[in-house]
Each structure stands twice: as C-alpha cells, then as structure tokens.
Amino acid sequence: MSDRRPLVAGNWKMHKTGAEATEYAAALLAELGDGPVEAEVAVCPPFTALQPAAAAFAGSQVAVLAQAVHEADAGAHTGEISAGMIAATGAAGTLVGHSERRAAGETDAQVAVRVRAAIDAGLSVILCVGESLDQREAGETEAWLTAQLRAALTPFEGVHEERLSIAYEPIWAIGTGRTATPQIAQETVAHVRAVSAGLIDGERVRILYGGSVKPDNASELMGQKDIDGVLVGGASLDAASFAAIVRAA
C-alpha cells in the first residue's frame, strides 16, 4: 500500500440549496465524529451552495470544492465562475473536466487551461478523465485516456502536484448502477498512473475511481494498489451513506 493519503470526494451535481448544504454538513460531521479521519474528505456542492457549505464545514476535516471553473480571472463570460471567485467563497478547490461538463462541450484545451488557472490561484484540483462504453468495447480506452491526460498535464512544468488529484470515471458507470470490477478499475487506474508518470510525478499524485461507488463496493475498490480514493456521485447526497464510504477508506 502506498503512503498516499486516500481522498474521498462527493460530487453533489445539481442538488442541494445553501440551506440544505448547511443541514447536510451538520449531519455528516455528526456521522464522522470528533476523532481523526484516515481519509481526506471533500464535498463538491453547486455554485449557489459553495459559500454556505464552506462556512458550515469551516474548521472541520471536510474540504469544500467547486464542480467547475473558468480559466479567465474576469470578463464577459456569462454564467461562468473564476478561480478567484471560488476561493472567495472559502472553497479549497474544484473539479475540472467532469464527463458531464465535457459532454456539454468542454474541450481538452479548455480542461488544460482551467486546471492550470485553478492551481495558479492556489486551489486544489481533481482532474477527471474517462471513456464511454463504445470506446471501451472498441478497445480504445487506453488511447482515449492517454490523449486526455496528455492534453491536460503537458502544460504542468513545475506545477504543485500535491494539489492535483486525478479521477478516473468510466462514463458508462456514472449514475447507471454499473461499476467497473475492482480488477478493471485497478488495471485502468494503473494505466492512468503510468501515463501521468511521463508528465508529472505519477507516484505522488492521487488517482481516484468514480462510477456508481456505494458503501458496499467502496472498500474493495479502494483496496486496489493504485486506487487512492473515490469520487462519489449519488451516494454522497446522503450523509450516512457518504460517511460509510469515508470509513471504508
């Protein structure tokens, strides 16, 4: 087992108001208790709930991350949020390149500059990569992931890898109830680590698995050699369920 500290992050997607985020924080902190937590823990609320969530989790073992970021500091970008705006809410970082954002039009080039903009602003980043079912069945998984990683990480000369994590999320397993077997997850994450090692310090960076993670499969997934945590979707919306996944780490 590596000495990389596990990271368990919950992506709320388009769920929870600010008031609901505050209620959730109280419930999750009660579930986790006062003792030290082995894993690093983060939640990713929608933009409107970032500040209430950051305030509710302040001083706790739970970090708050945004779900997306724009590369510009300011400007005519209706509906977008800059890294500085995210930091001003009290949030500590952001997801970049989630498959649902990519499906909505976010390109590899945009992912690359957004990762760097967030890092340069002092935020932590979870970079998301993953393949579709058609790509996996066509045997294109490794080539697809390699291209995504090279596009996002090539500009990373001298960057602070300690603030970067990578989440491998097979698109075919997100919200479908289908989960990659632990063996498939390990094999693919090992490829992600090998490609990353050619671009950054691949042994330092944490690589997470994301895709229908639940309390009953989290432990086996995180028990794999190269899997350093999980990016949780639907199961993170319930505090008790998410706490069970944290304890599995």
DRENKE-360278 format. One record per residue: x, y, z of N, C-alpha, C in turn; residue number from 0; residue in one letter. Coordinates in steps of 0.1 Angstrom, whole numbers, plus 5000, padded with zeros to 4 digits. Each point is the difference from the previous one (the first is absolute). Layout:
// residues N
REC; X; Y; Z; X; Y; Z; X; Y; Z; NUM; A
...
// end
This chain:
// residues 249
REC; 5008; 4988; 5000; 4992; 5012; 5000; 5009; 5012; 5000; 0; M
REC; 4996; 5011; 4992; 5008; 5012; 4999; 4998; 5008; 5013; 1; S
REC; 5008; 5011; 5001; 4998; 5009; 5011; 4992; 5012; 4996; 2; D
REC; 4994; 4999; 4988; 4991; 5011; 4996; 4987; 4999; 5008; 3; R
REC; 4996; 5011; 5006; 4988; 5001; 5009; 4988; 4999; 4991; 4; R
REC; 4991; 4991; 5003; 4988; 4998; 4992; 4992; 5013; 5000; 5; P
REC; 4993; 5002; 4988; 4991; 5012; 4999; 4986; 4995; 4996; 6; L
REC; 4990; 5003; 5007; 4986; 4997; 4997; 4993; 5013; 4998; 7; V
REC; 4995; 5002; 4988; 4993; 5012; 4996; 4986; 4997; 4995; 8; A
REC; 4991; 5008; 5004; 4986; 4998; 4997; 4995; 5012; 4990; 9; G
REC; 4996; 4996; 4988; 4996; 5010; 4990; 4984; 5000; 5001; 10; N
REC; 4995; 5011; 5005; 4985; 5002; 5002; 4993; 5002; 4986; 11; W
REC; 5008; 5004; 4990; 4994; 5004; 4987; 4989; 5011; 5003; 12; K
REC; 4989; 5000; 4993; 4990; 5010; 5001; 4990; 4996; 5011; 13; M
REC; 5005; 5000; 5013; 4991; 4996; 5011; 5004; 5009; 5012; 14; H
REC; 4991; 5003; 5008; 5001; 5007; 5013; 5002; 5015; 4999; 15; K
REC; 4991; 5007; 5007; 5001; 5015; 5002; 5010; 5003; 5011; 16; T
REC; 5002; 5013; 5002; 5009; 5003; 5011; 4995; 4996; 5013; 17; G
REC; 4988; 5001; 5003; 4994; 4995; 5013; 5001; 4985; 5001; 18; A
REC; 4998; 4993; 4989; 5002; 4986; 5001; 5014; 4995; 5002; 19; E
REC; 5009; 5008; 4994; 5015; 4997; 5002; 5003; 5002; 5015; 20; A
REC; 4995; 5010; 5006; 5003; 5002; 5014; 4995; 4989; 5009; 21; T
REC; 4987; 4995; 4997; 4995; 4989; 5007; 5008; 4987; 4998; 22; E
REC; 5004; 4998; 4987; 5008; 4989; 4997; 5014; 5000; 5008; 23; Y
REC; 5006; 5011; 5000; 5013; 5002; 5007; 4998; 4995; 5015; 24; A
REC; 4990; 5005; 5006; 4998; 4996; 5014; 4998; 4985; 5001; 25; A
REC; 4993; 4994; 4991; 4997; 4985; 5000; 5013; 4993; 4998; 26; A
REC; 5008; 5004; 4990; 5012; 4993; 4996; 5010; 5001; 5012; 27; L
REC; 5002; 5011; 5006; 5010; 5002; 5010; 4995; 4992; 5013; 28; L
REC; 4988; 4998; 5002; 4995; 4992; 5011; 5003; 4985; 4997; 29; A
REC; 4999; 4996; 4987; 5003; 4986; 4996; 5015; 4997; 5002; 30; E
REC; 5008; 5010; 4996; 5015; 4998; 5000; 5005; 5000; 5015; 31; L
REC; 4994; 5008; 5008; 5004; 5001; 5014; 5012; 5009; 5002; 32; G
REC; 5005; 5001; 5012; 5011; 5009; 5003; 5014; 4994; 4998; 33; D
REC; 5001; 4988; 4998; 5014; 4994; 4999; 5005; 5002; 4986; 34; G
REC; 5013; 4997; 4998; 5007; 5002; 4987; 4994; 4991; 4990; 35; P
REC; 4999; 5005; 4988; 4996; 4992; 4988; 5012; 4996; 4992; 36; V
REC; 5001; 4987; 4997; 5011; 4995; 4992; 5001; 5006; 4987; 37; E
REC; 4989; 5002; 4993; 5000; 5006; 4987; 4998; 5015; 5000; 38; A
REC; 5005; 5006; 4989; 4996; 5014; 4998; 4986; 5000; 4994; 39; E
REC; 4992; 5009; 5004; 4986; 5000; 4996; 4996; 5013; 4994; 40; V
REC; 4993; 5000; 4989; 4995; 5012; 4993; 4986; 4998; 4995; 41; A
REC; 4993; 5011; 4999; 4987; 5000; 4993; 5000; 5011; 4990; 42; V
REC; 4992; 4998; 4989; 5000; 5009; 4989; 4986; 5005; 4997; 43; C
REC; 4995; 5010; 5007; 4987; 5006; 4998; 4999; 5008; 4988; 44; P
REC; 4987; 5003; 4995; 4999; 5009; 4989; 5004; 5014; 5004; 45; P
REC; 5002; 5009; 4991; 5006; 5013; 5003; 4992; 5008; 5010; 46; F
REC; 4986; 4999; 5000; 4992; 5008; 5009; 5001; 4995; 5014; 47; T
REC; 5005; 4988; 5002; 5002; 4994; 5014; 5014; 5000; 5005; 48; A
REC; 5009; 5005; 4991; 5014; 5000; 5004; 5003; 5007; 5013; 49; L
REC; 4996; 5013; 5001; 5003; 5008; 5012; 4993; 4995; 5012; 50; Q
REC; 4987; 4996; 5000; 4994; 4994; 5012; 5007; 4987; 5004; 51; P
REC; 5004; 4992; 4990; 5007; 4987; 5004; 5013; 5003; 5006; 52; A
REC; 5008; 5009; 4994; 5013; 5003; 5005; 4999; 5006; 5014; 53; A
REC; 4990; 5008; 5003; 4998; 5005; 5013; 4997; 4989; 5010; 54; A
REC; 4991; 4991; 4996; 4995; 4989; 5009; 5011; 4990; 5003; 55; A
REC; 5010; 4998; 4990; 5010; 4991; 5002; 5013; 5006; 5005; 56; F
REC; 5000; 5013; 5002; 5012; 5007; 5004; 5006; 4995; 5013; 57; A
REC; 5013; 4997; 5001; 5006; 4995; 5011; 4999; 4985; 5002; 58; G
REC; 4993; 4993; 4991; 4998; 4986; 5001; 5010; 4992; 4991; 59; S
REC; 4998; 4987; 4999; 5009; 4992; 4992; 4995; 4998; 4986; 60; Q
REC; 4989; 5008; 4997; 4994; 4999; 4986; 5002; 5012; 4992; 61; V
REC; 5006; 4999; 4989; 5003; 5011; 4991; 4988; 5002; 4990; 62; A
REC; 4999; 5012; 4995; 4989; 5003; 4990; 5007; 5003; 4987; 63; V
REC; 4995; 4994; 4989; 5006; 5003; 4987; 4988; 5003; 4990; 64; L
REC; 5003; 5009; 4990; 4990; 5003; 4990; 5000; 4988; 4990; 65; A
REC; 4990; 5001; 4991; 4998; 4990; 4990; 5006; 5003; 4987; 66; Q
REC; 5004; 5013; 4998; 5006; 5004; 4987; 5006; 5014; 5002; 67; A
REC; 5008; 5004; 4991; 5006; 5013; 5001; 5003; 5005; 4986; 68; V
REC; 5000; 5014; 4998; 5004; 5006; 4987; 5014; 5004; 5001; 69; H
REC; 5007; 5001; 4989; 5014; 5003; 5000; 5003; 5015; 5001; 70; E
REC; 4991; 5009; 4997; 5002; 5014; 5000; 4999; 5005; 5015; 71; A
REC; 5007; 5011; 5003; 4998; 5006; 5013; 4987; 5008; 5001; 72; D
REC; 4996; 5006; 4989; 4987; 5007; 5000; 4997; 5003; 4985; 73; A
REC; 4988; 5005; 4997; 4997; 5004; 4986; 4986; 4996; 4996; 74; G
REC; 4998; 5001; 4987; 4987; 4998; 4995; 4997; 4985; 4998; 75; A
REC; 4998; 4993; 5011; 4998; 4985; 4999; 4988; 4997; 5009; 76; H
REC; 4988; 5003; 4994; 4987; 4998; 5007; 4999; 4986; 5005; 77; T
REC; 4997; 4999; 5013; 4997; 4987; 5006; 5012; 4993; 5005; 78; G
REC; 5012; 5005; 4998; 5012; 4994; 5004; 5005; 5005; 5013; 79; E
REC; 5009; 4993; 5007; 5006; 5003; 5013; 5015; 4999; 4999; 80; I
REC; 5007; 5010; 5004; 5015; 5000; 5000; 5006; 4993; 5012; 81; S
REC; 5012; 4996; 4999; 5007; 4994; 5012; 5000; 5009; 5012; 82; A
REC; 5002; 5013; 4997; 5000; 5010; 5011; 4987; 5001; 5007; 83; G
REC; 4989; 4999; 4992; 4987; 5000; 5006; 4997; 4988; 5009; 84; M
REC; 5005; 4988; 4995; 4999; 4988; 5008; 5008; 5001; 5013; 85; I
REC; 5012; 5005; 4999; 5008; 5002; 5013; 4993; 5010; 5009; 86; A
REC; 4993; 5010; 4995; 4994; 5010; 5009; 4988; 4994; 5007; 87; A
REC; 4995; 4989; 4996; 4989; 4994; 5007; 5005; 4992; 5013; 88; T
REC; 5013; 4997; 5000; 5005; 4992; 5010; 5003; 4986; 4996; 89; G
REC; 4996; 4997; 4987; 5003; 4986; 4995; 5015; 4999; 4997; 90; A
REC; 5004; 4987; 5001; 5014; 4997; 4999; 5005; 4996; 4986; 91; A
REC; 4991; 4997; 4991; 5004; 4994; 4988; 4988; 4998; 4990; 92; G
REC; 5002; 4992; 4990; 4990; 4998; 4990; 5002; 4987; 4992; 93; T
REC; 4989; 4995; 4995; 5001; 4989; 4990; 5003; 5007; 4987; 94; L
REC; 5007; 4994; 4990; 5001; 5005; 4987; 4999; 4988; 4990; 95; V
REC; 4992; 5002; 4990; 4999; 4990; 4989; 4991; 4988; 5003; 96; G
REC; 4990; 5002; 5009; 4991; 4989; 5003; 4993; 4996; 4986; 97; H
REC; 4997; 4988; 4999; 4995; 4995; 4987; 4987; 5007; 4996; 98; S
REC; 4992; 5004; 5010; 4987; 5007; 4997; 5003; 5014; 4995; 99; E
REC; 5011; 5006; 5004; 5004; 5013; 4995; 5006; 4998; 4986; 100; R
REC; 5008; 4990; 4998; 5006; 4997; 4987; 4988; 4997; 4990; 101; R
REC; 4990; 4993; 5004; 4989; 4997; 4991; 4992; 5013; 4996; 102; A
REC; 5001; 5010; 5009; 4993; 5012; 4997; 5009; 5010; 4992; 103; A
REC; 5012; 4995; 4996; 5008; 5008; 4991; 5014; 5004; 5004; 104; G
REC; 5003; 4997; 5013; 5014; 5003; 5005; 5010; 4992; 4993; 105; E
REC; 5010; 5007; 4994; 5010; 4993; 4992; 5012; 4997; 5007; 106; T
REC; 5009; 4991; 4995; 5013; 4997; 5006; 5008; 5013; 5002; 107; D
REC; 5000; 5009; 4990; 5007; 5012; 5002; 4995; 5009; 5011; 108; A
REC; 4987; 5000; 5002; 4995; 5008; 5011; 5003; 4993; 5013; 109; Q
REC; 4999; 4987; 5001; 5004; 4993; 5012; 5014; 5003; 5004; 110; V
REC; 5009; 5000; 4991; 5014; 5003; 5003; 5002; 5014; 5006; 111; A
REC; 4994; 5010; 4994; 5002; 5014; 5005; 4993; 5002; 5013; 112; V
REC; 4989; 4993; 5002; 4992; 5001; 5012; 5007; 4993; 5012; 113; R
REC; 5006; 4989; 4998; 5008; 4994; 5010; 5011; 5009; 5005; 114; V
REC; 5007; 5006; 4990; 5011; 5009; 5003; 4996; 5012; 5007; 115; R
REC; 4988; 5006; 4996; 4995; 5012; 5006; 4997; 4998; 5015; 116; A
REC; 4994; 4988; 5002; 4996; 4997; 5014; 5012; 4998; 5009; 117; A
REC; 5010; 4992; 4995; 5012; 4998; 5007; 5007; 5013; 5003; 118; I
REC; 5001; 5009; 4990; 5007; 5012; 5001; 4993; 5010; 5011; 119; D
REC; 4987; 4998; 5001; 4993; 5008; 5010; 5000; 4994; 5014; 120; A
REC; 5008; 4989; 5002; 5001; 4994; 5013; 4990; 4990; 5003; 121; G
REC; 4992; 4996; 4991; 4989; 4990; 5002; 5006; 4986; 4998; 122; L
REC; 4994; 4990; 5006; 5003; 4986; 4996; 4991; 4996; 4989; 123; S
REC; 5004; 4990; 4992; 4992; 4996; 4988; 4999; 4985; 5000; 124; V
REC; 4988; 4995; 4997; 4998; 4986; 4996; 4997; 5000; 4985; 125; I
REC; 5009; 4995; 4993; 4999; 4999; 4985; 4993; 4987; 4997; 126; L
REC; 4989; 5001; 4992; 4992; 4988; 4997; 5003; 4996; 4985; 127; C
REC; 5002; 4987; 4999; 5002; 4994; 4987; 4991; 4987; 4999; 128; V
REC; 4997; 4996; 4988; 4992; 4988; 4999; 4995; 4997; 4986; 129; G
REC; 4996; 4987; 4998; 4996; 4996; 4986; 4985; 4996; 5000; 130; E
REC; 4994; 5000; 4988; 4986; 4996; 4998; 5000; 4985; 4999; 131; S
REC; 4988; 4994; 5000; 4998; 4986; 4998; 5005; 4996; 4986; 132; L
REC; 4996; 5008; 4990; 5004; 4997; 4986; 5016; 4999; 4999; 133; D
REC; 5006; 5010; 5007; 5015; 5000; 4999; 5006; 4988; 5007; 134; Q
REC; 4994; 4996; 5011; 5006; 4988; 5007; 4998; 4988; 4992; 135; R
REC; 4988; 4998; 4994; 4997; 4988; 4992; 5008; 4999; 4987; 136; E
REC; 5004; 5012; 4995; 5008; 5001; 4988; 5015; 4998; 5003; 137; A
REC; 5004; 4998; 5013; 5014; 4999; 5004; 5007; 5013; 5000; 138; G
REC; 4993; 5011; 5001; 5007; 5013; 4999; 5002; 5007; 5014; 139; E
REC; 4998; 4993; 5010; 5000; 5006; 5014; 5014; 5007; 5002; 140; T
REC; 5011; 4992; 4999; 5013; 5005; 5003; 5004; 5012; 4991; 141; E
REC; 4997; 4999; 4987; 5004; 5011; 4991; 4992; 5013; 5004; 142; A
REC; 4987; 4998; 5003; 4992; 5011; 5004; 5005; 5007; 5013; 143; W
REC; 5002; 4992; 5010; 5005; 5006; 5012; 5014; 5006; 4999; 144; L
REC; 5008; 4994; 4992; 5014; 5006; 4997; 4998; 5013; 4994; 145; T
REC; 4991; 5002; 4991; 4999; 5013; 4993; 4994; 5010; 5010; 146; A
REC; 4991; 4996; 5008; 4994; 5010; 5010; 5011; 5004; 5010; 147; Q
REC; 5008; 4991; 5004; 5010; 5003; 5010; 5011; 5009; 4994; 148; L
REC; 5004; 4996; 4988; 5011; 5008; 4994; 4995; 5015; 4997; 149; R
REC; 4988; 5001; 4996; 4994; 5013; 4997; 5000; 5009; 5013; 150; A
REC; 4996; 4994; 5011; 4998; 5007; 5013; 5013; 5002; 5007; 151; A
REC; 5010; 4991; 4999; 5011; 5000; 5009; 5013; 5005; 4993; 152; L
REC; 5000; 5001; 4987; 5012; 5004; 4993; 5005; 5014; 5005; 153; T
REC; 4990; 5010; 5002; 5005; 5013; 5005; 5005; 5001; 5014; 154; P
REC; 5001; 4988; 5007; 5002; 5000; 5014; 5015; 5001; 5004; 155; F
REC; 5008; 5007; 4993; 5014; 5002; 5004; 5001; 5007; 5013; 156; E
REC; 5006; 4994; 5010; 5002; 5006; 5013; 4988; 5003; 5008; 157; G
REC; 4989; 4993; 4997; 4987; 5002; 5007; 5001; 4993; 5014; 158; V
REC; 4991; 5004; 5009; 5000; 4994; 5013; 4991; 4987; 5000; 159; H
REC; 5006; 4988; 4998; 4993; 4988; 4999; 4992; 4997; 5012; 160; E
REC; 5005; 5005; 5012; 4993; 4996; 5012; 4985; 5006; 5000; 161; E
REC; 4997; 5009; 4992; 4987; 5006; 4999; 4992; 4994; 4988; 162; R
REC; 5005; 4990; 4994; 4994; 4994; 4988; 4996; 4985; 5004; 163; L
REC; 4988; 4997; 4997; 4995; 4986; 5000; 4994; 4997; 4987; 164; S
REC; 4999; 4987; 4996; 4994; 4996; 4987; 4989; 4990; 5004; 165; I
REC; 4988; 5002; 4994; 4989; 4990; 5002; 4998; 4993; 4987; 166; A
REC; 5001; 4987; 5000; 4996; 4992; 4988; 4986; 4996; 5002; 167; Y
REC; 4991; 5005; 4991; 4986; 4998; 5001; 4995; 4994; 4986; 168; E
REC; 4998; 4987; 5000; 4995; 4994; 4988; 4986; 5005; 4998; 169; P
REC; 4997; 5007; 4988; 4988; 5007; 4998; 4988; 4990; 5001; 170; I
REC; 5003; 4988; 4995; 4989; 4989; 5000; 4996; 4996; 5014; 171; W
REC; 5007; 5004; 5010; 4997; 4995; 5014; 4995; 5012; 5008; 172; A
REC; 4998; 5012; 4994; 4996; 5011; 5008; 4985; 5001; 5001; 173; I
REC; 4994; 4998; 5011; 4986; 5001; 5002; 4992; 4989; 4993; 174; G
REC; 5006; 4989; 4996; 4994; 4990; 4993; 4997; 4988; 5009; 175; T
REC; 5007; 4999; 5012; 5000; 4989; 5008; 5010; 4989; 4996; 176; G
REC; 5006; 5002; 4988; 5011; 4991; 4996; 5013; 5006; 5006; 177; R
REC; 5008; 4991; 5005; 5013; 5003; 5006; 5011; 4992; 4993; 178; T
REC; 5011; 5006; 4997; 5011; 4992; 4995; 5004; 4990; 5011; 179; A
REC; 5004; 4988; 4997; 5004; 4991; 5010; 5013; 5005; 5006; 180; T
REC; 5003; 4996; 5012; 5013; 5005; 5006; 5012; 4997; 4991; 181; P
REC; 5000; 4989; 4993; 5011; 4997; 4991; 5001; 5010; 4989; 182; Q
REC; 4988; 5002; 4993; 5000; 5010; 4989; 5004; 5014; 5005; 183; I
REC; 4995; 5004; 5012; 5003; 5013; 5005; 5015; 5001; 5003; 184; A
REC; 5006; 4990; 5006; 5014; 5000; 5003; 5009; 5000; 4987; 185; Q
REC; 4996; 4992; 4991; 5008; 5000; 4987; 5000; 5013; 4993; 186; E
REC; 4988; 5007; 5000; 4999; 5012; 4993; 5007; 5012; 5008; 187; T
REC; 4998; 4999; 5013; 5007; 5011; 5008; 5015; 4998; 4999; 188; V
REC; 5005; 4988; 5000; 5014; 4998; 4998; 5005; 5006; 4987; 189; A
REC; 4992; 4999; 4989; 5003; 5006; 4988; 5001; 5015; 5001; 190; H
REC; 4990; 5006; 5007; 4999; 5014; 5003; 5013; 5005; 5007; 191; V
REC; 5004; 4992; 5010; 5012; 5003; 5008; 5013; 5000; 4991; 192; R
REC; 5000; 4989; 4991; 5012; 4999; 4992; 5001; 5011; 4990; 193; A
REC; 4989; 5005; 4994; 5000; 5011; 4991; 5004; 5013; 5007; 194; V
REC; 4994; 5001; 5012; 5002; 5012; 5008; 5015; 5002; 5004; 195; S
REC; 5006; 4988; 5002; 5014; 5000; 5004; 5010; 5006; 4990; 196; A
REC; 4995; 4999; 4987; 5008; 5006; 4990; 4998; 5015; 4998; 197; G
REC; 4991; 5006; 5008; 4997; 5014; 4999; 5002; 5007; 5014; 198; L
REC; 4997; 4994; 5011; 5002; 5005; 5013; 5006; 4989; 5009; 199; I
REC; 5000; 5003; 5013; 5004; 4989; 5009; 4989; 4991; 5003; 200; D
REC; 4999; 4989; 4992; 4989; 4991; 5000; 4999; 4992; 5013; 201; G
REC; 5010; 4999; 5008; 5000; 4993; 5012; 4994; 5008; 5011; 202; E
REC; 5001; 5013; 4999; 4995; 5009; 5010; 4985; 5003; 4999; 203; R
REC; 4995; 5001; 4987; 4987; 5004; 4998; 4990; 4989; 5004; 204; V
REC; 4989; 5005; 5006; 4989; 4990; 5004; 4991; 4998; 4988; 205; R
REC; 4997; 4987; 4998; 4990; 4997; 4989; 4988; 4993; 5006; 206; I
REC; 4989; 5006; 4997; 4987; 4995; 5006; 4992; 4992; 4989; 207; L
REC; 4991; 4992; 5005; 4990; 4994; 4991; 4987; 5006; 5002; 208; Y
REC; 4992; 5002; 4990; 4987; 5006; 5001; 4990; 4993; 4990; 209; G
REC; 4989; 4996; 5005; 4990; 4993; 4992; 4991; 4990; 5008; 210; G
REC; 4989; 5005; 5004; 4991; 4992; 5008; 5006; 4994; 5013; 211; S
REC; 5008; 5008; 5007; 5006; 4996; 5012; 4990; 5000; 5011; 212; V
REC; 4999; 4990; 5008; 4991; 4999; 5011; 5007; 4994; 5012; 213; K
REC; 4993; 5001; 5012; 5007; 4994; 5012; 5004; 4985; 4999; 214; P
REC; 4992; 4993; 4992; 5003; 4985; 4999; 5011; 4996; 4990; 215; D
REC; 5004; 5010; 4992; 5011; 4996; 4991; 5013; 5009; 5002; 216; N
REC; 4998; 5010; 5009; 5011; 5010; 5001; 5013; 4994; 5006; 217; A
REC; 4999; 4991; 5010; 5011; 4994; 5006; 5009; 4992; 4990; 218; S
REC; 4993; 4992; 4992; 5007; 4991; 4991; 5007; 5009; 4989; 219; E
REC; 4993; 5010; 4995; 5006; 5009; 4990; 5012; 5007; 5006; 220; L
REC; 4999; 5005; 5012; 5011; 5008; 5006; 5011; 4990; 5005; 221; M
REC; 4998; 4988; 5000; 5010; 4990; 5004; 5010; 4997; 4989; 222; G
REC; 4997; 5005; 4988; 5009; 4997; 4988; 5013; 5008; 5001; 223; Q
REC; 5010; 4995; 4995; 5014; 5006; 5002; 5001; 5015; 4996; 224; K
REC; 4994; 5003; 4988; 5002; 5013; 4995; 4988; 5010; 5002; 225; D
REC; 4989; 4995; 5007; 4989; 5008; 5002; 5001; 5007; 5013; 226; I
REC; 5001; 5013; 5000; 5002; 5008; 5012; 4988; 5007; 5006; 227; D
REC; 4988; 4996; 4996; 4988; 5006; 5005; 4989; 4999; 4989; 228; G
REC; 4989; 5007; 5003; 4989; 4999; 4991; 4993; 5013; 4998; 229; V
REC; 4994; 5002; 4988; 4992; 5012; 4997; 4986; 4995; 5000; 230; L
REC; 4992; 5004; 5010; 4986; 4994; 5002; 4990; 5009; 4994; 231; V
REC; 4990; 4995; 4993; 4989; 5008; 4996; 4988; 4999; 5009; 232; G
REC; 4990; 4992; 4995; 4987; 5000; 5007; 5001; 4995; 5015; 233; G
REC; 5009; 4991; 5003; 5001; 4995; 5013; 5006; 5011; 5010; 234; A
REC; 5005; 5011; 4995; 5005; 5011; 5008; 4989; 5009; 5005; 235; S
REC; 4988; 4999; 4994; 4989; 5009; 5004; 4994; 4997; 5013; 236; L
REC; 5002; 4988; 5005; 4995; 4996; 5013; 5012; 5000; 5010; 237; D
REC; 4999; 5007; 5011; 5012; 5001; 5009; 5004; 4987; 5005; 238; A
REC; 4991; 4991; 5004; 5003; 4987; 5006; 5007; 4991; 4990; 239; A
REC; 4995; 5001; 4988; 5006; 4992; 4989; 5014; 5004; 4997; 240; S
REC; 5002; 5013; 4999; 5013; 5006; 4997; 5010; 4997; 5011; 241; F
REC; 4995; 5001; 5012; 5009; 4997; 5012; 5005; 4986; 5000; 242; A
REC; 4991; 4991; 4996; 5004; 4986; 4999; 5011; 4998; 4990; 243; A
REC; 4999; 5007; 4989; 5011; 4999; 4989; 5013; 5006; 5006; 244; I
REC; 4999; 5011; 5007; 5012; 5006; 5006; 5006; 4990; 5010; 245; V
REC; 4992; 4993; 5008; 5006; 4990; 5009; 5006; 4988; 4993; 246; R
REC; 4995; 4997; 4988; 5005; 4989; 4992; 5015; 5003; 4996; 247; A
REC; 5003; 5013; 4999; 5014; 5004; 4996; 5010; 4998; 5012; 248; A
// end
